Amino acid sequence: MESPGRITPALLDVLKELVGADAELHGFALSKECGRPTGSIYPILARLEEAGWVASRWEESAIEGRPRKRLYRLSPDGLIAARSLLAERHSTRAARSARRLLPGLRGALGASE
């Protein structure tokens, strides 16, 4: 399995939705859930699929008057990698927040002694 390339906030949003999904999702649904335009979602899905993180398929039956949807889900290895990446990014973000709060906290503790 390859790297999905540059890790962007949009890519992390897509991974969060795919990790939390109970079923396959189509690109427009991902776009709505992530609050991002389809123009950024589909290239991310293509990168994830090329890297082996995502598997896709066409829905079996189309509703008359509407094209079939392409459905996406994380591959088993992609699920592991996505969870790991999201956990890593979450802990990094938490550490940054703590460092930003630390100077104020130190000042507050020093003032009370």
N, C-alpha and C positions, 0 to 999 in steps of 0.2 A: 504494500500500500504506500502510495506516495504522499507527499505533503500537498495540501490543497492550495499552496501558494501563500500570498500575503494574507495575514490574519487581520481582517477589518471588523469594525463594529457590525456591519451588515452581515458578514459571514457568521459572526458569533450569534447574531439574532436568529439566523436561519438554523444554525445548529441547535440552539435552545428549543426552537419550535419542533424540530425533527426528533430531538431526544425525548421531549415530552409528549409526542404524538401517540395516540392509541391505534392509529391506522395510517395508511398511506395518505399523503397530502398532495394536492396539485399545486402548481406554482402560484395561481391566483389566490388560493387560500393562504399559502405561506406569505404572500405579499400583504394580505389584509392583516394577518396575525402579527407580522413583524412591523407593520406600519411603514413599509418601504415600497417604492415603485417596482412594478414587475420588471422594468428595465434593469434593475440591479439584482433582482432575485434570480432570474433565469441564467445569467452568466455565472453566478455563484453556484447554482445547481449543476451547471455543466462542468465547472472546475471540480466540484466535489465528486461528481460521477466519474470524471476522467481520472481522478486520484484514487478511486476505489472506495470512497467513503459513503457514497450514495448509490443505490440501485433504482432504476426507474422502469416503468412499463406503461403501455397504453391501456386505458380502461377497455374492458371487453365489449361492452355495449354502449353505443352512443345514443343519446336522446335525439330524436328527429329534430332537425333544424339547428343542431349544435354540434360542433366538432368534438371528437373524443378528447378526453383530458389525459395528460401525461401525469402519472402518479409516482411520487418519490417516497423513499424510505431510506433510513440509514442501513448500510450493510452491517453484518455482525461486527466486523473489525472497525467499521466506521463508527458504530455506536460506542465502542470502547475508546477509540481515539477522541471522539467528540466529548464524551464525559470527562476524559482526562484533560483535554484542552480547556473546557469550560471551568473545571475545578481549578486548574492552574491560573487561569485569568481571574477567577473570583478571588483566590487567595492573594494574588498580586494586587488587585484593586483594594482589598481589605487592608493589606500592609501599607499601601500608599495613603489610604484614609487615616490609618492610625498614626503614621508619621506626620501628617498635616495637623492632627489633633494634639500630638505630643507636646509641642512647644507651649500651647495654651494650657494644657494639663499640668505641665511642670510649673508654669507660672502660678497657676491656681494653688498647687500643692505647696509651693515655696511661700506664697503669701499667707497661707493659713498656719504656718509653723511659727 
